[in-house]
Amino acid sequence: MRKIYNFSAGPAVLPRSVLEQAQEELLDWSGSGMSVTEMSHRGKEFLSIAEDAELTLRSLLGLTKDYEVLFLQGGATAQFSMLPMNLMLDGLPADYVCTGQWSKKAIKEGKKLGSVNVVASSESRNFADIPHIDDWDLSAESSYVHITSNETIGGVEFHNYPDDLPGPLVADMSSHILSKPIDCSKFGLIYAGAQKNIGPAGLTIVIVRRDLIERSAVELPSMFSYAVQAENQSMFNTPPTYAIYMAGLVFKWLEQQGGLAEIERQNINKSSMLYDQIDSTAFYHSPIDKSVRSRMNIPFRIHDESLEGLFLKDAGDSGLLQLKGHRSVGGIRASVYNAMPLEGVEALLGFMRQFEQKHG
Ligand SMILES: *Cc1c(COP(=O)(O)O)cnc(C)c1O
């Protein structure tokens, strides 16, 4: 098989050992004679898989009983609507911080459902930084305060979180959940599509403080109600069973790696190697303010932008795949999620040096 490294922003690379285990178990899960894809979601085998996945996730994040974990569908995009449907309170605006393409989308959907207050935006600076908390024009009281804690397209990441907000903090963590330890008690709700740093597409994880679930109005369509989903242990309808199984394997893999503190150490190491290379020469450059650079999604440019097409082609020929920047911003983007091995980053660095030597 051809040796490649996959730098896709999502769906993205998964740990090789997890894929191998899934392959080994594909036809017969744990002596059941069945594939996980063939199991009833209400049978004891699948219930044990789902329960295990939730327990491992809880333990990785240090989640207390105050929080419910939901395994939903519809991606983070469905949460752009489900969140305001459930958590917007009568007469209270929801505050949103605009830090890039994904927060813009969350804001657009929020506005369809109620009063949205955009408290700060870095759009006039091309989303190269994160507005300082002192400059957020927060409501006196808000239904919630929404941030996109890692902007997958722009490559900016919150490295710490604000306190003393006028409403519970809500974060779209799709592209950096489980990349480092987090103090979950700072959040009212966290959501994430699985296909960046957790598992296959089709699963969306929502972690929600129990008292906030009480806000879900009984008139809401059942599928879109946090309260109904929680009451039914995420099995109001058929959940994405295979994606939950794969996510469970990834959670176990994270445990074996040494947990989130160890994975953070690896992520700091991998991303610093790339940023050091980008900063060390005038040939490449990063458009993002140093204090908010993402450890997961690393967009960069070649000073002579006309060389970027050739860079992407030659990189692909060398087995370094899916490095093209998002269509809305262009350029190059290396996504280095948990599952990207150090050797993949080293291979990319080697290629970048060679390309510069040839064309610089
Ligand atoms: C990918 C992504 C989304 C959209 O996820 P879907 O699962 O495609 O709905 C939303 N927010 C962020 C931060 C993302 O990275």
The ligand as an SDF file (V2000), in Angstrom:
LIG
                    3D

 15 15  0  0  0  0  0  0  0  0999 V2000
  -16.7830   21.1930   10.2770 C   0  0  0  0  0  0  0  0  0  0  0  0
  -17.3100   22.2210   11.1850 C   0  0  0  0  0  0  0  0  0  0  0  0
  -18.6810   22.5130   11.2660 C   0  0  0  0  0  0  0  0  0  0  0  0
  -19.7000   21.8250   10.3840 C   0  0  0  0  0  0  0  0  0  0  0  0
  -19.7840   20.4940   10.6980 O   0  0  0  0  0  0  0  0  0  0  0  0
  -20.8640   19.5380    9.9720 P   0  0  0  0  0  0  0  0  0  0  0  0
  -20.6650   18.2690   10.7140 O   0  0  0  0  0  0  0  0  0  0  0  0
  -20.4720   19.4620    8.5350 O   0  0  0  0  0  0  0  0  0  0  0  0
  -22.1900   20.1310   10.1680 O   0  0  0  0  0  0  0  0  0  0  0  0
  -19.0950   23.4620   12.1640 C   0  0  0  0  0  0  0  0  0  0  0  0
  -18.2280   24.0990   12.9590 N   0  0  0  0  0  0  0  0  0  0  0  0
  -16.9010   23.8530   12.9210 C   0  0  0  0  0  0  0  0  0  0  0  0
  -15.9820   24.5850   13.8400 C   0  0  0  0  0  0  0  0  0  0  0  0
  -16.4160   22.9010   12.0400 C   0  0  0  0  0  0  0  0  0  0  0  0
  -15.0950   22.6340   11.9990 O   0  0  0  0  0  0  0  0  0  0  0  0
  1  2  1  0
  2  3  1  0
  2 14  2  0
  3  4  1  0
  3 10  2  0
  4  5  1  0
  5  6  1  0
  6  7  2  0
  6  8  1  0
  6  9  1  0
 10 11  1  0
 11 12  2  0
 12 13  1  0
 12 14  1  0
 14 15  1  0
M  END
$$$$
